[in-house]
Amino acid sequence: MLYAAVRDNLATLLAEASELGRGLPRYVERDFARYLECGVLAHGFARVRCESCKDELLVAFSCKGRGVCPSCNAKRAHVTAAHLEERVLPHVPYRQWTLSFPHRVRWVLLKDAGLLTDVFTVFLGAVFALQRRRARRQGIRRGQVGAVSFIQFFGSALQVTPHFHSLVPDGVFVPGEGGVRFEALPPPTQGEVERLLWVVRHRVLRLLEKRGALPAQGPEDAQQAYQAHSLQKRLRWMEVGVRPPPRKQPRCAFLEGFSLHANTHLHANDRQGLERLCRYGARGALALERLSRAEDGRIPYWMKRPLPDGTTHLLFTGLELLRRVASLVPAPRTNLTRFHGVFAPGSKLRPFLVPQAGEEGASVAPPWAST
């Protein structure tokens, strides 16, 4: 479905983009072109042979793209999640902190990757400070924290919405003689989550004002034009009944378009749930199983769950779908998975927490994990 849409409408998209000014960035055009070659034997393959049964198999090369190709995105998400679960994240409880932004801030973060990193640092700094304060209230000194985070530029409705998913151990690591011990902390209260969001909002807006990023300038190329259209235009969708808005969840806060969700918690022994959560954070924007073909030729995209107003899917023409996909292709050399605190490469505690590559029994819980 997606392949046919790209094949039939890519030339039209590129011509439209050139009329908007500077056209699409080169990396977006390259991502579309490589997707059309992904999995096609004519564009390269490897021959795999079994020495015992002499059976042979031709495996076509993949595009390894990060924006357009759903299969390469899915493979990357599975590999990343398995690596984090087996080789990086120790056996401790985790809590996911998810931060999203109002529209005026989303547009600024889309235009400036450096500013996105600075805002991300502000957010994690506030979370880490909260963890250390809560540890001190429990009488725990010198506690250190860390996070493995995912940056996503999309929502479930294929809209442009940069936001952060951070997996933070639900406790602190305390260095001691000959090793490190983990001290679990009680769940954060609703008041603590709300105060944290107020701090993050205040610091983010102050940072943007200091940099002169607000009010933001208009789009500079076709991709930014499509991103602005995705932010501003009301989506066309089909309504199937109307549902009441969801009830407010615990450990969730909303303030002037900023939202913070901290109610997703994983037990230390829930390694399958941890891998599933990592796979969710590292996933791509598109899922092929949610695309279909309507009788009128349009392409419905089924969302993961109905919206409060009953919306179940979006309807696109082939060209509209390509515009939406083009707005979601991440820029090259933008790290979408990031490590901070005790999980950072330069952390002195990292060797005590992260199993060494190739070490036997690396997926087995370390002896201090139950303390």
N, C-alpha and C positions, 0 to 999 in steps of 0.2 A: 504493500500500500504506500508506504513512504518512498520506496525506491521509484515507483511509477510517478509519484508526484514530483520528485526531484528531477527525474529524467525528462518529464514533459514540460516543466515550468522553470527550470534553472535559467535557460537563456532569457526568458521573459523577465525573471527576477533581476538578472544582471543588467539588462537594458533599462529596467525601471530604476535600479539603483544608480546607474550612471547619469540618468536625468535629474536625480535629486542633488547632484553636486559631485562629490569626490568618489561616489560609488561605495561598494562594500570593501572593508579591509581585505588585504590579500590573504590573510589567514582564514577568513570566512569562505572566500572563493575556493581556496585550497581544500578546506574541510569538505565542502560539497563535492568537489571533483574526486577526491579520494574515496568518498563514500560510494560513488558510482562504480569504482573499481574494486571495492572491498568484496572479497570472497569470489572473485571472478578468476578462473584459472588462466584466462588469456593474459592477465596482468601479473602473472608470477605465481609459482607454487613450490612446495617442497614435497619430495617423494619420501614417504615413510614405509620402511620395509621391516617385516618381522623375520628375524633370522631363523626361528624355529619352524614356522609354517610356510615361510617364503611368500606370504601374502603382502601385497603392496597397496598403498593408499596415497592418493594425491590430495594435499592439503593446500588450499589457496591462501595466499597472503591476505592479511587483514590490514585495514587502513590505520588502525590505532588512533583514530580521531577522538577528540574529547567533547565534541559538540553535536554533530549530526547523527553519527552512526549509533543506533541503539544497541547493537550486539557488542560492539567494542566497549561501549560505556558499561554494559552489564558485566562483561568479562573483567574490566578494570575494577568495578565495584566488588566483585567476588574475590579477586586476588588481593585487593587492598584489605578487605575485611578479614580474610583468612590470615594474612600476614600480621595484622594488628592483634588479632585474638591469640595467635600462636607465638608470636615473637616479640611483641611490644608491651601489651597491657597485662600487668600482674593480676593475680587472683585477689581482687579486693572489690567491694561494692562500688558502683558507679551511678552518677546522676547526670542526666543530659540537661544542659542549659541552652535554650534556644532564644535568640534575640532577633527581632525583625523591626523594621523602621517605617516611618511615614513616607508618603510618596516623594516629598520634596528632598528628603535625605537619600532615598533610593537613587534618585537621578544623579546626585552628586557622587555617590559611591560608584556608580556605573562608569562615570566619566574619568575618574582618577583612581587608579589602582593603588598608588602610594597612600592616598588618603583613606582608602578602604582598609589597608593594613594598620594605619594609625588608629582608626576607629575600633578595629578588632582588638588592638593592644589595650585600648581604654577599657573595653568591655571585660577582657580577661583579667586585667589588673583589678577591677572592682570585684570580680568573683573571687579571685585569690585573696584579696584583703578580707572579704567576708569570711572565707574559710579559716584564715588565720585568727581572726577575732573570735570566732566561735570556738576554736581550739583553745585559745587562752582562757575563755570562760570555763572550760572543762579542766583547767589546770595543766594544759599541755603546752610546753615551751619549745621553741625552735622547730615548730612544725613547718614542713614544706609541702607545697602542692604542685600539681601539674595538670595538663590537659592535652588531649588529642582532639583537634577541631576540624570541622569540615565547613568550607565556604560554598554555599549554593547561590546561584543567580536566578533560580526559577521557582515557581510554585506548582501545585498540582493541576492548576488550570492553564499551564504553559504561559503564565504571565511573568514578566520580568520583575523579580523581587529579591534583591540580594539580602541574604540573612545568614546567621551563624548557628551551627550545631556544635556544641562543645561537650565532650565526654570528660567529666571531672571526677576523680575518685572521691567518694563520699566520706572523706576523712583527711588526715594529714600523715605524712611520712616523717618520722623523727629519727635523725641519725644518732647512732650510738657507737659504742666500742665494738668494732668488728662487723658492723652491719647496720641495717635500717629496720625499724619496726613500724607497723602501720597502726594508727589509732583511729577507729571509726568515730564519726560524729553523728548526732541525732539529725533528723531531717530539718531543713530550714523551715521557719514558720512563714505564714502568709505575710505578716508584717515585714519580715526580713526581705522577702522577695520584692515587695512593693517599694521598700526603701532603696533596695539595690537598683531597681529600675529608675527611680527618681535620680539617683546619683549618676547612672549611665546616661540618661537623657541630658542632664545638666552638663556633664563633661563633653558629650558628643557635640551638642549644639555650641558650646563655648569653643571647642576645637574648630568647628566649621566656620564660625564667625571670625576666629583669629586668623584662619587661612584665607579668608575672603571668598569662601566657596558658596556662601549664600548671599543673595540669590544666585542660582546657577545659570550658566550660559546655555544657549540653545545647542541643538545637535550639530556636529561637525562633519559627519559622513552619513551614509545611508544606514549603516547598522544602528547608529545612535538615533536616527530618525525613526526606525522601526521600534527601538526601545522606548522612545518617548511616546509613540503611538500606543504601545502596549500598556504604558503607565497611565495614559490619559483616557483612552477609549474604553467605553463600557463594553464588556464582552457580549457577543451574541450567543445566547444559549436557549435551550428548550426547557420549559418549566413542567415538572411532573408533580403537581400538588404543592402545597405550601406547608412547611413545617415551622414550628416555633423556634426561636433562636436557642442555641444550646445554653444550658445552665453554666454558671461560672464555675470553673474547676479550681481545686486548691492549688496553691503554689503557682498561680498564674497572675500576672499583673498587666494592666493596660494603662497607658498614659500618653495622651496627645499623639496617637498614632504609633508610639513605641509599644512593643509587647514583649514580655519575658515569660517563658514557660520553663518550669523546673520541677515538674511532677513525674517525670519518667525516671524510674529507679530500677536498678538491676542488682540482684543479690550476687555475692562474690562467686558463688558456684554456678551461676547462670551464664555459662560460656556461650551456649547457643544463642541466647538472647543478646549477648554482647556482640557476637558476630553479625547477627541480624541488624542490630542498631548501627553498627559500622557500615554495613552494606547499604543501609538506608541513607546514611550521610554521604557516602561516596557515589551514589547512583547518578545516572544521567537524567536529562530532562524528559526524554521520550521513552515510552514503553510500547513496543510494537503490538502487544496483546490488547492494548486499549484503542487501537485504530481499527476502523472498519470502513465499509463503503455503503453509503446510503443509495436509495433508488434514484435520486435525482443527480447522482454523481458526486455529491459533496462527501466530505470525510468527517464522520463523527469521532471525537476523541472522548472516551469515557473516563471520567475522573474516578479517583480511588474511592471516594465516598460522596454521597449527595451533599450539596450545600444546604444551609438552613432553609433556603427558599425553595428547595426541592430540585434544584438543578442537578442533572445527572451527567450531561455531556455537552461538549462544545461542537459547533458545526463550522467547518472550514472548506473553502475551495482549495484546490491544489496550490495556487499562488499565495493565498492567505496563510496556509500552513507553512510554506517556505519563509514567508516574512517573519512569522512567529519563531521558527527555528533559527533563522539568521540572527535574531535579536538575542538568542540564548547561548551562542557559541562563545566560550571563554577565551580571553586573549592568551597567546602563547606565553610561556614562562611565568604564568600565574599559578602559584602553588595552591591547590584546592584542599589539600590535607596538610595540617600544620601541627607542630609539636612545641609545647611550651612548658616552662617550669621544670620539674624533675624528669620529664620526657624529652626535653630539648637536647640536641646533640652535645652541647657543651656542659651539661649539668654534671656535677660531681657525683650525684646520687644515681645517675642513670645506669652505671655498670651494676649496681646492686639490685636494680629493678627489672631491667630489660635483659632477657636471656641473650647470650651471645649467639650469632648466626652459626648454625651447624652443631650447636651443643646438644648432646643427647638428653632427652627428657626435658627439652626446653618448654614444652607445653604443660609440664607438671607444676603444681602450685609450689612456690618456695616455702621454706619452713616457717617464715615469719608472717605469712599471709593470714594466719588464724589468730594472731595476737590482737 
